[in-house]
């Protein structure tokens, strides 16, 4: 379970950095235009999954 958690953490980090870059345009990424819709879809799914995990986890 630890490897899956670390992998998801890296994916969250990369998607977050891409979204921050898309907002502020720090670095121009020419390939991003072609796959931007897919990246936003993956980001949306990851946010929904993390929200559901937080709700189930509870405190």
C-alpha positions in Angstrom: 0.0 0.0 0.0 2.9 2.3 0.6 4.1 2.3 -3.0 0.6 3.1 -4.3 0.4 6.0 -1.9 3.7 7.4 -2.9 2.8 7.0 -6.6 -0.4 8.9 -6.1 1.4 11.5 -4.2 3.8 12.1 -7.1 0.9 12.2 -9.5 -1.0 14.7 -7.3 2.2 16.9 -7.2 2.7 16.8 -11.0 -0.9 17.6 -11.7 -0.8 20.4 -9.2 2.3 21.9 -10.6 0.8 21.7 -14.1 -2.4 23.4 -13.0 -0.3 26.1 -11.2 1.7 26.6 -14.4 -1.5 26.8 -16.5 -2.9 29.5 -14.2 0.3 31.7 -14.0 2.1 30.6 -17.2 5.5 30.3 -15.6 6.9 27.9 -18.3 5.6 27.6 -21.9 4.8 23.9 -22.6 4.1 23.3 -26.3 2.9 19.7 -25.8 0.5 20.7 -23.2 -2.0 22.2 -25.7 -2.6 18.8 -27.3 -3.3 17.0 -24.1 -4.7 19.8 -21.9 -8.2 18.4 -21.9 -6.9 15.0 -20.7 -4.8 16.5 -18.0 -7.8 18.5 -16.7 -9.9 15.4 -16.7 -7.3 13.5 -14.7 -7.0 16.4 -12.3 -10.8 16.4 -11.8 -10.9 12.7 -11.1 -8.0 12.9 -8.6 -9.7 15.8 -6.8 -12.9 13.9 -6.6 -11.1 10.7 -5.3 -9.2 12.6 -2.7 -12.4 14.4 -1.5 -14.2 11.1 -1.2 -11.3 9.5 0.7 -11.4 12.5 3.1 -15.1 12.1 3.7 -14.7 8.3 4.3 -11.7 8.7 6.5 -13.4 11.1 8.9 -12.0 12.2 12.2 
